[in-house]
Structure formats: C-alpha cells, structure tokens
Amino acid sequence: MKDFEELAHTADMRMRVSGRDLKTLFINAARGMYYLAGVPRKGKAGRVVSVEVEGLDEVDLLARWLNELLYRLNVKHTVLHNIDIKTLLPTKLHATGNQFHLKPADVQVELKAATYHNLKITREGKVFSTEIIFDV
C-alpha cells in the first residue's frame, strides 16, 4: 500500500491516497497534495501551529482540510510538516504541525482547490482510501 500516488487526469491533477485509519488518510492526503504542488521537504522549521476545520461529514471535512492547507500555501506561503491530528470526528478536525515559510517560487504547481468531483472515502478491510482531483 502506497501512502499516495499521482494518477493521470486530462486537465487537472489527481491522486489516490491510502491510510490505515482516517487520521493517517488525512495526513497522507496533505503530504500527497504538497508533493503534487512540488513543495520542498526541507527548510527551517517554524513554530508549531494549530489548524481547525469543520465540515458536514468526513468527505466534506477532507476537502475543507485540504483547501485550508492550500489557502495557507497559496496566500500565506506556509506549509505544515510533521502533522499530528489531535481530533478527528465526522464533522471536525484539529491538527498541529511545524509551519514552514516558503517563497512563492518554491511552489512548482499552483493547486487552486481540492474538488468534490467523485470524492468519497472507502474502506477495504483495514485500509481507508480516496481519490482526490485538484483544480490547477
């Protein structure tokens, strides 16, 4: 099982994400999104910050989580590493992570949003998975 992998898409970017539980799935989705954007994995670790997101259900929460991280990436030029999800309920997420500041040129691909197109979370045995399409 790969944590995440890029999949072919005609106009946008798409990836498949897996995790042994929902927390891991959400963390791997963030890591995969940063990978698709070409965000560097190194830099000076900043302070630990909190991220809180609410949604209608787990699928909505996943999209809102990724879009909050994209907002921070595209507008504030920050990325979170060492993400630790403290609380994950069907409609609420609270996470912490080390915030890194980037230069706009450090981001190779501008992902505009995680879409809801065919977005769902499935469980097969002990593995949770999803496919996410990002507008570029």
C-alpha positions in Angstrom: 0.0 0.0 0.0 1.4 3.4 -1.0 0.6 6.4 1.1 -0.3 8.3 -2.0 0.3 8.2 -5.8 -0.3 10.6 -8.6 -2.9 9.5 -11.2 -3.3 10.7 -14.8 -6.0 13.3 -15.4 -6.8 15.1 -18.6 -7.0 18.7 -17.3 -6.4 18.7 -13.5 -4.2 16.8 -11.1 -5.5 13.6 -9.4 -4.1 11.3 -6.7 -5.1 8.2 -4.8 -4.4 8.2 -1.1 -4.5 5.4 1.4 -4.1 5.1 5.2 -4.6 2.5 8.0 -7.1 4.8 9.6 -8.8 8.1 8.9 -6.2 10.2 10.6 -3.4 8.7 8.5 -5.6 9.1 5.4 -6.0 12.8 6.1 -2.2 13.2 6.8 -1.2 11.3 3.7 -3.7 13.5 1.6 -1.9 16.6 2.9 1.5 15.1 2.1 0.4 14.0 -1.3 -1.0 17.4 -2.1 2.2 19.1 -1.1 4.1 16.6 -3.3 1.8 17.4 -6.3 2.5 21.1 -5.8 6.2 20.4 -5.8 6.7 21.9 -2.3 10.2 21.3 -1.0 10.6 19.0 2.0 13.4 20.9 3.6 13.6 24.3 5.2 13.8 25.9 8.6 11.2 24.6 10.9 8.9 27.2 12.3 6.7 27.3 15.2 4.0 24.7 15.9 0.6 25.9 14.7 -2.9 24.6 15.0 -5.4 24.1 12.2 -9.1 23.5 12.9 -11.7 22.7 10.2 -15.3 21.8 10.3 -17.4 20.0 7.7 -20.7 18.4 7.0 -19.3 14.9 7.0 -15.9 13.1 6.6 -15.8 13.7 2.9 -16.6 17.4 3.2 -14.1 17.6 6.0 -11.4 16.1 3.9 -12.0 18.7 1.1 -12.1 21.5 3.6 -8.9 20.3 5.3 -7.0 20.2 2.0 -8.4 23.6 0.9 -7.4 25.2 4.2 -3.9 23.9 3.7 -4.0 25.2 0.1 -5.1 28.6 1.3 -2.1 28.7 3.7 0.2 27.6 0.9 -1.0 29.9 -1.8 -1.8 33.0 0.2 0.3 32.9 3.3 3.2 30.9 1.7 3.3 28.4 4.5 3.3 24.6 4.6 2.8 22.2 7.5 5.2 19.4 8.2 5.1 16.8 11.0 1.3 17.0 11.0 -0.3 15.5 14.1 -4.1 15.2 14.0 -5.3 15.6 17.6 -9.0 15.3 17.0 -10.8 13.8 14.0 -14.6 13.5 14.3 -17.0 13.1 11.4 -17.5 16.9 11.2 -14.4 18.3 13.0 -10.7 18.2 12.7 -8.0 19.7 14.9 -4.3 19.2 13.9 -1.0 20.7 14.7 2.2 20.9 12.7 5.5 22.7 12.2 4.9 25.7 10.0 7.5 26.4 7.3 7.6 29.6 5.3 8.2 29.4 1.6 9.0 31.8 -1.2 6.2 31.8 -3.9 8.8 30.4 -6.3 9.3 27.4 -4.1 5.9 26.0 -5.2 6.2 24.3 -8.6 2.5 23.8 -9.4 -0.3 26.1 -8.2 -3.1 23.9 -7.0 -6.3 26.0 -6.8 -8.6 23.7 -4.9 -9.4 20.2 -3.9 -12.6 19.4 -5.7 -15.7 17.4 -4.6 -15.9 15.6 -8.0 -16.3 11.9 -7.3 -14.8 12.5 -3.9 -15.6 9.7 -1.4 -13.8 7.7 1.3 -13.8 4.0 1.1 -12.7 1.2 3.4 -11.5 -2.2 2.3 -10.5 -4.3 5.2 -8.2 -2.3 7.3 -7.3 0.3 4.6 -9.1 3.6 4.0 -8.6 5.2 0.6 -9.8 8.1 -1.6 -9.1 9.7 -4.9 -8.9 13.5 -5.0 -8.9 15.8 -8.0 -7.3 19.2 -7.7 -8.1 22.2 -9.9 -4.9 23.6 -11.4 
